[in-house]
Amino acid sequence: MKNQKSTLTRREFLSTSAFATAAFTIVPRHVLGGPGYVAPSDQVNLACVGVGGQGRGDLASAGSVANIVALCDVDDEQMARTLARAQEDTGNAAYADMLQRATKYRDYRVMLETEPGIDAVTVTTPDHTHAVIAMTAMKLGKHVFVQKPLTQTVHEARTLAKAAKEMKLITQMGNQGHASEEARLINEWIAAGAIGDVSEAHCWTNRPIWPQGVKYPVEIPSVPSTLNWDVWVGPARFRPYHPAYAPFSWRGWCDYGCGALGDMGAHIFDHPYWALNLGFPETVQASSTEFNGETYPLASVVRYHFAARGKMPAVDLTWYDGGLMPKRPDELEERRLMGDNDGGVLYVGTKGKLMHGCYGKSPRLIPETKMKAFKFPPKTIPRSPGIMEEWVAAIKSGNGAQTCSNFDYAAKLTETMLLGNVAIRMAAKNTILQYDAEKTSFPNLPEADEYLTRTYRPGWSLAG
């Protein structure tokens, strides 16, 4: 395969080449101890795929705890912007210097072939490429961190989870709120019976903040010389380049993103999913504004029903996006905001209600008089140093310790969220979809099963 590195200045090339030579003195892990082996060192040698947008934040977090040896982005402009802002983002000159010295690539496949000393890989790319990049890295024995949502389809989520377990790799999904103090408080309060038995949960978001309900553009502009469009498209069906897709608005397109539910569900839906131990739903149904099959609708409501779990009663969870929200609870003070500006969750229990914002922020019993009278239960859940920090620490430990949002958990959360997108596609059928999680199918509407997987473009697969 031809090496497709980014366009660099002569000075940058000399700098990265010198560092690449030094990197190759590291004995590859497969020589030392097989897949998943971590060298006896304080450093994790990390490669980062996708360094623009959210990738900048993931890069900065990773750079504080790992040794970044390679950077990959299909867009040279994104790469250059991130490098230029590295010190500004962190105030750390050593971090900025580390990024300058890291080898630069446009194609993650070339990077993984060329850099045998990599221990772990972060994947912060559009949703449609998450699974193929992660699987390629995992097949080479690399630990992986993948931004939310874990995958674009249910089949991909299950495949990654199975591979991670078989290969005994340290994995993490990038839903940072799952590692927060607030997330643990929500779990501990509900477990302690702060609002009794919970039978309803309502989740809402201010997304989409990108175009949805629109058609594919007909214009075919030239592909920027700084962009490797073929690799950006990856396993999706090929379409000509258009700025309506990249670098920002891809989330709204069915070929590339997972819409508002896929974007924010891992931050909002995650909290009741964890605290109520929801697992897979028995049924799911959606209603929405017009769905054209090309982009997700402007607004939707998705209703999930979960069976009783042990002593926990059955739960109805409802998701709202596009400006739609649940009924304002009577107990909430007149001028108090529901959740926060990004969204929130409302739990309805037999003894009261609990509400918090996006990412689990500011959890409160309502009304405020109940919050003031509430006695916090003991802290029973181990605390996390942060979603990225926890992942790197688990790799360094070498003892097989797993992370809080590892692929076993993240795949189930992602699958449940993605069932909502299938229901949105089937909304016109006006049918409550019954879900058989064991067979991964909808027995009462088999035609919906095709949306649990997808067909890859020739030359792309999950084989790694």
DOKOLRO-402525 format. One record per residue (C-alpha): residue number from 1; residue in three letters; x, y, z. Coordinates in steps of 0.2 Angstrom, whole numbers, plus 2048, in hexadecimal, padded with zeros to 3 digits. Example, Ala and Ser with C-alpha at 12.3 -4.5 7.8 and 13.67 -1.06 7.14 Angstrom:
# residues 2
+-----+-----+-----+-----+-----+
:   n : res :  xx :  yy :  zz :
+-----+-----+-----+-----+-----+
:   1 : ALA : 83E : 7EA : 827 :
:   2 : SER : 844 : 7FB : 824 :
+-----+-----+-----+-----+-----+
***
This chain:
# residues 464
+-----+-----+-----+-----+-----+
:   n : res :  xx :  yy :  zz :
+-----+-----+-----+-----+-----+
:   1 : MET : 800 : 800 : 800 :
:   2 : LYS : 807 : 811 : 7FB :
:   3 : ASN : 80B : 81C : 80A :
:   4 : GLN : 7FF : 82B : 80B :
:   5 : LYS : 807 : 837 : 817 :
:   6 : SER : 801 : 849 : 819 :
:   7 : THR : 809 : 857 : 810 :
:   8 : LEU : 816 : 85E : 81B :
:   9 : THR : 823 : 86C : 81A :
:  10 : ARG : 835 : 867 : 819 :
:  11 : ARG : 839 : 86C : 82B :
:  12 : GLU : 829 : 861 : 831 :
:  13 : PHE : 82F : 853 : 826 :
:  14 : LEU : 840 : 853 : 82D :
:  15 : SER : 83A : 854 : 83F :
:  16 : THR : 82D : 846 : 83D :
:  17 : SER : 839 : 83B : 833 :
:  18 : ALA : 846 : 83C : 841 :
:  19 : PHE : 839 : 837 : 84E :
:  20 : ALA : 833 : 829 : 843 :
:  21 : THR : 844 : 822 : 843 :
:  22 : ALA : 845 : 823 : 856 :
:  23 : ALA : 834 : 81B : 858 :
:  24 : PHE : 839 : 80B : 84E :
:  25 : THR : 846 : 807 : 85B :
:  26 : ILE : 837 : 802 : 866 :
:  27 : VAL : 836 : 7EF : 866 :
:  28 : PRO : 825 : 7EB : 85F :
:  29 : ARG : 818 : 7E4 : 86B :
:  30 : HIS : 814 : 7D4 : 861 :
:  31 : VAL : 827 : 7CF : 863 :
:  32 : LEU : 827 : 7D2 : 875 :
:  33 : GLY : 816 : 7CA : 87A :
:  34 : GLY : 808 : 7C8 : 86E :
:  35 : PRO : 7F8 : 7D3 : 86B :
:  36 : GLY : 7F4 : 7DE : 87A :
:  37 : TYR : 806 : 7DD : 881 :
:  38 : VAL : 80C : 7ED : 889 :
:  39 : ALA : 81E : 7F1 : 88A :
:  40 : PRO : 826 : 7F3 : 89B :
:  41 : SER : 826 : 806 : 89A :
:  42 : ASP : 81D : 815 : 8A2 :
:  43 : GLN : 818 : 81A : 890 :
:  44 : VAL : 80A : 814 : 885 :
:  45 : ASN : 80F : 818 : 872 :
:  46 : LEU : 7FF : 81F : 86B :
:  47 : ALA : 7F9 : 822 : 859 :
:  48 : CYS : 7EA : 82E : 856 :
:  49 : VAL : 7DE : 82C : 847 :
:  50 : GLY : 7D4 : 83C : 845 :
:  51 : VAL : 7DC : 84C : 84C :
:  52 : GLY : 7D0 : 85A : 848 :
:  53 : GLY : 7C0 : 85F : 851 :
:  54 : GLN : 7BD : 853 : 860 :
:  55 : GLY : 7CE : 84B : 85B :
:  56 : ARG : 7D7 : 85A : 861 :
:  57 : GLY : 7CF : 858 : 873 :
:  58 : ASP : 7D3 : 845 : 873 :
:  59 : LEU : 7E4 : 848 : 86D :
:  60 : ALA : 7E7 : 855 : 87B :
:  61 : SER : 7E0 : 849 : 888 :
:  62 : ALA : 7EB : 83A : 881 :
:  63 : GLY : 7FB : 845 : 880 :
:  64 : SER : 7FA : 848 : 893 :
:  65 : VAL : 7FC : 836 : 897 :
:  66 : ALA : 803 : 82D : 888 :
:  67 : ASN : 811 : 82E : 87B :
:  68 : ILE : 80A : 834 : 86A :
:  69 : VAL : 814 : 82D : 85C :
:  70 : ALA : 809 : 82E : 84D :
:  71 : LEU : 7FB : 839 : 847 :
:  72 : CYS : 7EF : 835 : 839 :
:  73 : ASP : 7E2 : 840 : 831 :
:  74 : VAL : 7DB : 840 : 81F :
:  75 : ASP : 7DB : 853 : 81F :
:  76 : ASP : 7EB : 85C : 81F :
:  77 : GLU : 7E3 : 86C : 824 :
:  78 : GLN : 7DC : 864 : 834 :
:  79 : MET : 7ED : 85D : 838 :
:  80 : ALA : 7F5 : 86E : 836 :
:  81 : ARG : 7E8 : 877 : 840 :
:  82 : THR : 7EA : 86A : 84E :
:  83 : LEU : 7FD : 86C : 84E :
:  84 : ALA : 7FC : 87F : 84E :
:  85 : ARG : 7F1 : 87F : 85D :
:  86 : ALA : 7F9 : 871 : 867 :
:  87 : GLN : 801 : 87D : 874 :
:  88 : GLU : 7F2 : 888 : 874 :
:  89 : ASP : 7E7 : 87A : 878 :
:  90 : THR : 7F1 : 873 : 887 :
:  91 : GLY : 7FD : 881 : 88C :
:  92 : ASN : 80A : 873 : 88B :
:  93 : ALA : 819 : 875 : 87F :
:  94 : ALA : 81F : 863 : 882 :
:  95 : TYR : 80E : 85D : 87B :
:  96 : ALA : 80F : 868 : 86C :
:  97 : ASP : 821 : 862 : 868 :
:  98 : MET : 81B : 850 : 86A :
:  99 : LEU : 80E : 853 : 85D :
: 100 : GLN : 81B : 85B : 851 :
: 101 : ARG : 826 : 84C : 853 :
: 102 : ALA : 819 : 83F : 850 :
: 103 : THR : 818 : 837 : 83F :
: 104 : LYS : 80A : 83E : 834 :
: 105 : TYR : 7FE : 833 : 829 :
: 106 : ARG : 7EF : 835 : 81E :
: 107 : ASP : 7EA : 823 : 81E :
: 108 : TYR : 7E8 : 819 : 82E :
: 109 : ARG : 7EC : 809 : 825 :
: 110 : VAL : 7FD : 80F : 820 :
: 111 : MET : 800 : 816 : 831 :
: 112 : LEU : 7FD : 805 : 839 :
: 113 : GLU : 807 : 7FC : 82D :
: 114 : THR : 816 : 808 : 82F :
: 115 : GLU : 816 : 80A : 842 :
: 116 : PRO : 818 : 7F9 : 84A :
: 117 : GLY : 81D : 801 : 85B :
: 118 : ILE : 80B : 808 : 85E :
: 119 : ASP : 803 : 801 : 86E :
: 120 : ALA : 7F2 : 809 : 86C :
: 121 : VAL : 7E7 : 813 : 860 :
: 122 : THR : 7DA : 821 : 862 :
: 123 : VAL : 7CC : 823 : 855 :
: 124 : THR : 7C4 : 833 : 854 :
: 125 : THR : 7BC : 833 : 842 :
: 126 : PRO : 7AB : 834 : 83B :
: 127 : ASP : 79F : 826 : 841 :
: 128 : HIS : 7A0 : 81C : 831 :
: 129 : THR : 7B2 : 818 : 833 :
: 130 : HIS : 7B3 : 814 : 845 :
: 131 : ALA : 7B1 : 801 : 843 :
: 132 : VAL : 7BD : 7FE : 835 :
: 133 : ILE : 7CB : 808 : 83D :
: 134 : ALA : 7C9 : 801 : 84E :
: 135 : MET : 7C9 : 7EF : 847 :
: 136 : THR : 7D8 : 7F2 : 83D :
: 137 : ALA : 7E1 : 7F8 : 84C :
: 138 : MET : 7DA : 7EA : 857 :
: 139 : LYS : 7E0 : 7DC : 84B :
: 140 : LEU : 7F1 : 7E2 : 84D :
: 141 : GLY : 7F0 : 7E1 : 860 :
: 142 : LYS : 7EE : 7F3 : 864 :
: 143 : HIS : 7E3 : 7FA : 872 :
: 144 : VAL : 7D6 : 806 : 86B :
: 145 : PHE : 7CC : 815 : 871 :
: 146 : VAL : 7BD : 819 : 865 :
: 147 : GLN : 7B3 : 829 : 866 :
: 148 : LYS : 7A0 : 827 : 869 :
: 149 : PRO : 796 : 820 : 861 :
: 150 : LEU : 7A0 : 811 : 861 :
: 151 : THR : 79A : 80B : 850 :
: 152 : GLN : 78D : 810 : 843 :
: 153 : THR : 784 : 7FF : 843 :
: 154 : VAL : 77F : 7F1 : 84F :
: 155 : HIS : 789 : 7E4 : 846 :
: 156 : GLU : 799 : 7EF : 847 :
: 157 : ALA : 796 : 7F2 : 85A :
: 158 : ARG : 794 : 7DF : 85E :
: 159 : THR : 7A3 : 7DB : 853 :
: 160 : LEU : 7AF : 7E7 : 85C :
: 161 : ALA : 7A9 : 7E1 : 86D :
: 162 : LYS : 7AC : 7CF : 868 :
: 163 : ALA : 7BE : 7D3 : 861 :
: 164 : ALA : 7C3 : 7DD : 870 :
: 165 : LYS : 7BE : 7CF : 87C :
: 166 : GLU : 7C7 : 7C2 : 872 :
: 167 : MET : 7D7 : 7CC : 870 :
: 168 : LYS : 7D7 : 7D2 : 882 :
: 169 : LEU : 7D9 : 7E4 : 87D :
: 170 : ILE : 7D7 : 7F3 : 887 :
: 171 : THR : 7C9 : 7FD : 87F :
: 172 : GLN : 7BF : 80D : 883 :
: 173 : MET : 7B1 : 817 : 87B :
: 174 : GLY : 7B3 : 82A : 87B :
: 175 : ASN : 7A3 : 82F : 885 :
: 176 : GLN : 7AC : 839 : 892 :
: 177 : GLY : 79D : 83C : 89D :
: 178 : HIS : 79D : 829 : 8A2 :
: 179 : ALA : 7AD : 82C : 8AB :
: 180 : SER : 7A7 : 83B : 8B5 :
: 181 : GLU : 7A3 : 83D : 8C7 :
: 182 : GLU : 791 : 842 : 8C3 :
: 183 : ALA : 78F : 831 : 8BA :
: 184 : ARG : 794 : 828 : 8C9 :
: 185 : LEU : 789 : 833 : 8D5 :
: 186 : ILE : 779 : 82F : 8C9 :
: 187 : ASN : 77D : 81D : 8CB :
: 188 : GLU : 77F : 81D : 8DD :
: 189 : TRP : 770 : 828 : 8E1 :
: 190 : ILE : 764 : 81D : 8D6 :
: 191 : ALA : 76C : 80D : 8DE :
: 192 : ALA : 769 : 814 : 8EF :
: 193 : GLY : 756 : 817 : 8EB :
: 194 : ALA : 757 : 82A : 8EB :
: 195 : ILE : 748 : 82A : 8DF :
: 196 : GLY : 741 : 819 : 8E2 :
: 197 : ASP : 73E : 80C : 8D4 :
: 198 : VAL : 741 : 815 : 8C3 :
: 199 : SER : 735 : 811 : 8B5 :
: 200 : GLU : 737 : 81F : 8A9 :
: 201 : ALA : 746 : 829 : 8A2 :
: 202 : HIS : 745 : 837 : 896 :
: 203 : CYS : 755 : 83D : 88C :
: 204 : TRP : 756 : 84C : 881 :
: 205 : THR : 763 : 856 : 877 :
: 206 : ASN : 765 : 866 : 86E :
: 207 : ARG : 76C : 85D : 85F :
: 208 : PRO : 76C : 85D : 850 :
: 209 : ILE : 777 : 86D : 84E :
: 210 : TRP : 77B : 868 : 83C :
: 211 : PRO : 770 : 866 : 82D :
: 212 : GLN : 764 : 858 : 82D :
: 213 : GLY : 754 : 854 : 823 :
: 214 : VAL : 75E : 85A : 813 :
: 215 : LYS : 762 : 851 : 803 :
: 216 : TYR : 773 : 84C : 7FC :
: 217 : PRO : 77B : 85B : 7F2 :
: 218 : VAL : 77C : 85A : 7DF :
: 219 : GLU : 78B : 865 : 7DD :
: 220 : ILE : 79C : 85C : 7DB :
: 221 : PRO : 7A9 : 868 : 7E1 :
: 222 : SER : 7BC : 864 : 7DF :
: 223 : VAL : 7C3 : 85A : 7EE :
: 224 : PRO : 7CF : 865 : 7F7 :
: 225 : SER : 7E1 : 860 : 7F4 :
: 226 : THR : 7E4 : 85F : 807 :
: 227 : LEU : 7D7 : 851 : 809 :
: 228 : ASN : 7D7 : 83F : 806 :
: 229 : TRP : 7C5 : 83D : 801 :
: 230 : ASP : 7C6 : 82A : 7FD :
: 231 : VAL : 7CC : 826 : 80F :
: 232 : TRP : 7C0 : 832 : 816 :
: 233 : VAL : 7B1 : 829 : 80E :
: 234 : GLY : 7B9 : 818 : 813 :
: 235 : PRO : 7AC : 80A : 814 :
: 236 : ALA : 79D : 815 : 810 :
: 237 : ARG : 796 : 815 : 7FE :
: 238 : PHE : 7A0 : 821 : 7F4 :
: 239 : ARG : 799 : 832 : 7F1 :
: 240 : PRO : 7A2 : 841 : 7E9 :
: 241 : TYR : 7AA : 84D : 7F6 :
: 242 : HIS : 79F : 85C : 7FC :
: 243 : PRO : 7A2 : 867 : 80B :
: 244 : ALA : 790 : 863 : 810 :
: 245 : TYR : 798 : 853 : 817 :
: 246 : ALA : 7A9 : 857 : 81D :
: 247 : PRO : 7B1 : 85D : 828 :
: 248 : PHE : 7A2 : 861 : 834 :
: 249 : SER : 790 : 85C : 82E :
: 250 : TRP : 793 : 849 : 82B :
: 251 : ARG : 789 : 845 : 83B :
: 252 : GLY : 779 : 848 : 832 :
: 253 : TRP : 77C : 83D : 823 :
: 254 : CYS : 776 : 82B : 825 :
: 255 : ASP : 785 : 825 : 81B :
: 256 : TYR : 792 : 82D : 827 :
: 257 : GLY : 78A : 831 : 838 :
: 258 : CYS : 77D : 82B : 844 :
: 259 : GLY : 773 : 83B : 846 :
: 260 : ALA : 76E : 844 : 857 :
: 261 : LEU : 76B : 833 : 860 :
: 262 : GLY : 77C : 82C : 85B :
: 263 : ASP : 785 : 83C : 85F :
: 264 : MET : 77E : 840 : 870 :
: 265 : GLY : 776 : 830 : 876 :
: 266 : ALA : 787 : 82A : 87C :
: 267 : HIS : 788 : 839 : 887 :
: 268 : ILE : 776 : 83B : 88D :
: 269 : PHE : 76E : 829 : 88A :
: 270 : ASP : 77D : 822 : 892 :
: 271 : HIS : 779 : 827 : 8A4 :
: 272 : PRO : 768 : 81F : 8A6 :
: 273 : TYR : 76E : 810 : 89C :
: 274 : TRP : 77C : 80D : 8A9 :
: 275 : ALA : 772 : 812 : 8B9 :
: 276 : LEU : 763 : 808 : 8B4 :
: 277 : ASN : 76D : 7F9 : 8AD :
: 278 : LEU : 762 : 7F9 : 89E :
: 279 : GLY : 76A : 7ED : 892 :
: 280 : PHE : 761 : 7EB : 881 :
: 281 : PRO : 74F : 7F1 : 87F :
: 282 : GLU : 740 : 7E5 : 87B :
: 283 : THR : 738 : 7F2 : 870 :
: 284 : VAL : 73C : 802 : 867 :
: 285 : GLN : 731 : 80E : 85D :
: 286 : ALA : 734 : 820 : 856 :
: 287 : SER : 72B : 82E : 84F :
: 288 : SER : 734 : 83D : 845 :
: 289 : THR : 733 : 84A : 839 :
: 290 : GLU : 734 : 845 : 827 :
: 291 : PHE : 742 : 838 : 824 :
: 292 : ASN : 749 : 839 : 812 :
: 293 : GLY : 755 : 82A : 814 :
: 294 : GLU : 765 : 835 : 811 :
: 295 : THR : 766 : 840 : 821 :
: 296 : TYR : 75E : 83D : 832 :
: 297 : PRO : 74E : 846 : 835 :
: 298 : LEU : 74E : 858 : 83D :
: 299 : ALA : 746 : 851 : 84D :
: 300 : SER : 741 : 840 : 854 :
: 301 : VAL : 73A : 837 : 863 :
: 302 : VAL : 740 : 825 : 867 :
: 303 : ARG : 737 : 81B : 874 :
: 304 : TYR : 740 : 80B : 87B :
: 305 : HIS : 738 : 7FF : 887 :
: 306 : PHE : 744 : 7F4 : 892 :
: 307 : ALA : 73E : 7E5 : 89C :
: 308 : ALA : 740 : 7E4 : 8AF :
: 309 : ARG : 752 : 7E0 : 8B5 :
: 310 : GLY : 753 : 7D6 : 8C5 :
: 311 : LYS : 74B : 7E1 : 8D2 :
: 312 : MET : 74A : 7F0 : 8C6 :
: 313 : PRO : 73A : 7F3 : 8BD :
: 314 : ALA : 737 : 7F5 : 8AB :
: 315 : VAL : 73C : 805 : 8A4 :
: 316 : ASP : 735 : 810 : 896 :
: 317 : LEU : 743 : 81C : 88F :
: 318 : THR : 73F : 82A : 883 :
: 319 : TRP : 74C : 833 : 878 :
: 320 : TYR : 748 : 844 : 871 :
: 321 : ASP : 752 : 84F : 865 :
: 322 : GLY : 750 : 85D : 859 :
: 323 : GLY : 749 : 869 : 866 :
: 324 : LEU : 73C : 85D : 86D :
: 325 : MET : 73C : 85A : 880 :
: 326 : PRO : 732 : 850 : 88D :
: 327 : LYS : 724 : 859 : 897 :
: 328 : ARG : 72B : 864 : 8A4 :
: 329 : PRO : 72A : 85C : 8B5 :
: 330 : ASP : 71D : 865 : 8C1 :
: 331 : GLU : 72A : 864 : 8CF :
: 332 : LEU : 737 : 86E : 8C5 :
: 333 : GLU : 738 : 880 : 8CB :
: 334 : GLU : 732 : 88D : 8BF :
: 335 : ARG : 742 : 895 : 8B9 :
: 336 : ARG : 74D : 885 : 8BB :
: 337 : LEU : 754 : 87F : 8AA :
: 338 : MET : 750 : 86D : 8A5 :
: 339 : GLY : 761 : 864 : 8A4 :
: 340 : ASP : 76D : 870 : 89C :
: 341 : ASN : 76F : 879 : 88B :
: 342 : ASP : 775 : 869 : 883 :
: 343 : GLY : 768 : 85D : 889 :
: 344 : GLY : 764 : 853 : 898 :
: 345 : VAL : 75C : 844 : 8A1 :
: 346 : LEU : 74C : 843 : 8AC :
: 347 : TYR : 74A : 833 : 8B6 :
: 348 : VAL : 738 : 82F : 8BD :
: 349 : GLY : 738 : 824 : 8CD :
: 350 : THR : 72B : 81E : 8D9 :
: 351 : LYS : 732 : 82A : 8E6 :
: 352 : GLY : 737 : 839 : 8DC :
: 353 : LYS : 740 : 840 : 8CD :
: 354 : LEU : 753 : 843 : 8C8 :
: 355 : MET : 759 : 84E : 8BB :
: 356 : HIS : 76A : 852 : 8B3 :
: 357 : GLY : 772 : 85A : 8A4 :
: 358 : CYS : 77C : 854 : 896 :
: 359 : TYR : 78B : 849 : 89B :
: 360 : GLY : 782 : 846 : 8AB :
: 361 : LYS : 786 : 858 : 8B1 :
: 362 : SER : 77E : 85F : 8C1 :
: 363 : PRO : 773 : 851 : 8C6 :
: 364 : ARG : 765 : 857 : 8D2 :
: 365 : LEU : 756 : 84F : 8DA :
: 366 : ILE : 747 : 85A : 8D7 :
: 367 : PRO : 73F : 865 : 8DE :
: 368 : GLU : 74E : 86E : 8E6 :
: 369 : THR : 747 : 86B : 8F7 :
: 370 : LYS : 74A : 858 : 8F5 :
: 371 : MET : 75C : 85B : 8EF :
: 372 : LYS : 760 : 865 : 8FF :
: 373 : ALA : 758 : 858 : 90A :
: 374 : PHE : 761 : 849 : 901 :
: 375 : LYS : 76F : 840 : 90A :
: 376 : PHE : 77C : 83A : 8FE :
: 377 : PRO : 77F : 827 : 8FE :
: 378 : PRO : 791 : 820 : 900 :
: 379 : LYS : 79C : 820 : 8F0 :
: 380 : THR : 79C : 80E : 8EA :
: 381 : ILE : 7A2 : 810 : 8D8 :
: 382 : PRO : 7B5 : 812 : 8D4 :
: 383 : ARG : 7B9 : 823 : 8CE :
: 384 : SER : 7C1 : 827 : 8BD :
: 385 : PRO : 7CF : 833 : 8B9 :
: 386 : GLY : 7C7 : 836 : 8A8 :
: 387 : ILE : 7C2 : 82C : 899 :
: 388 : MET : 7D3 : 82D : 890 :
: 389 : GLU : 7DD : 82D : 89F :
: 390 : GLU : 7D5 : 81D : 8A6 :
: 391 : TRP : 7D7 : 814 : 895 :
: 392 : VAL : 7EA : 818 : 895 :
: 393 : ALA : 7EC : 813 : 8A7 :
: 394 : ALA : 7E4 : 802 : 8A4 :
: 395 : ILE : 7F0 : 7FF : 895 :
: 396 : LYS : 7FF : 804 : 8A0 :
: 397 : SER : 7F9 : 7F9 : 8AE :
: 398 : GLY : 7FB : 7E9 : 8A3 :
: 399 : ASN : 7F0 : 7DF : 8AF :
: 400 : GLY : 7E1 : 7DE : 8A4 :
: 401 : ALA : 7D7 : 7EB : 8AE :
: 402 : GLN : 7C8 : 7F2 : 8A3 :
: 403 : THR : 7C1 : 803 : 8A1 :
: 404 : CYS : 7B0 : 80A : 8A6 :
: 405 : SER : 7AA : 80C : 893 :
: 406 : ASN : 7B3 : 7FD : 88C :
: 407 : PHE : 7AC : 7F5 : 87C :
: 408 : ASP : 7A2 : 7E8 : 886 :
: 409 : TYR : 798 : 7F7 : 88E :
: 410 : ALA : 79A : 803 : 87F :
: 411 : ALA : 794 : 7F7 : 872 :
: 412 : LYS : 784 : 7F3 : 87B :
: 413 : LEU : 780 : 806 : 87E :
: 414 : THR : 784 : 809 : 86C :
: 415 : GLU : 779 : 7FB : 866 :
: 416 : THR : 76A : 801 : 870 :
: 417 : MET : 76C : 813 : 86A :
: 418 : LEU : 76E : 80D : 858 :
: 419 : LEU : 75E : 803 : 859 :
: 420 : GLY : 756 : 814 : 85B :
: 421 : ASN : 75C : 819 : 84A :
: 422 : VAL : 755 : 80A : 842 :
: 423 : ALA : 744 : 80E : 84A :
: 424 : ILE : 746 : 820 : 842 :
: 425 : ARG : 748 : 818 : 831 :
: 426 : MET : 739 : 80D : 834 :
: 427 : ALA : 72E : 81B : 83C :
: 428 : ALA : 723 : 81C : 82D :
: 429 : LYS : 71E : 80A : 830 :
: 430 : ASN : 716 : 80F : 841 :
: 431 : THR : 71B : 7FF : 849 :
: 432 : ILE : 722 : 7FB : 85A :
: 433 : LEU : 732 : 7F2 : 855 :
: 434 : GLN : 735 : 7E2 : 860 :
: 435 : TYR : 747 : 7DF : 862 :
: 436 : ASP : 74F : 7CD : 865 :
: 437 : ALA : 760 : 7D1 : 86B :
: 438 : GLU : 766 : 7BF : 86B :
: 439 : LYS : 762 : 7BD : 859 :
: 440 : THR : 766 : 7D0 : 855 :
: 441 : SER : 756 : 7D2 : 84B :
: 442 : PHE : 745 : 7DA : 84B :
: 443 : PRO : 739 : 7CB : 84A :
: 444 : ASN : 729 : 7D5 : 846 :
: 445 : LEU : 731 : 7E0 : 839 :
: 446 : PRO : 740 : 7D6 : 830 :
: 447 : GLU : 742 : 7E3 : 823 :
: 448 : ALA : 74A : 7EE : 831 :
: 449 : ASP : 758 : 7E2 : 834 :
: 450 : GLU : 762 : 7E8 : 825 :
: 451 : TYR : 765 : 7F8 : 82F :
: 452 : LEU : 76E : 7EE : 83C :
: 453 : THR : 77D : 7ED : 830 :
: 454 : ARG : 783 : 7F5 : 820 :
: 455 : THR : 78C : 7F0 : 810 :
: 456 : TYR : 79E : 7F7 : 80F :
: 457 : ARG : 7A6 : 7FF : 7FF :
: 458 : PRO : 7B1 : 7F2 : 7F6 :
: 459 : GLY : 7C2 : 7F2 : 7FE :
: 460 : TRP : 7BC : 7F5 : 810 :
: 461 : SER : 7B7 : 7E8 : 81D :
: 462 : LEU : 7B8 : 7E4 : 82F :
: 463 : ALA : 7C5 : 7D7 : 82C :
: 464 : GLY : 7D2 : 7E4 : 831 :
+-----+-----+-----+-----+-----+
***
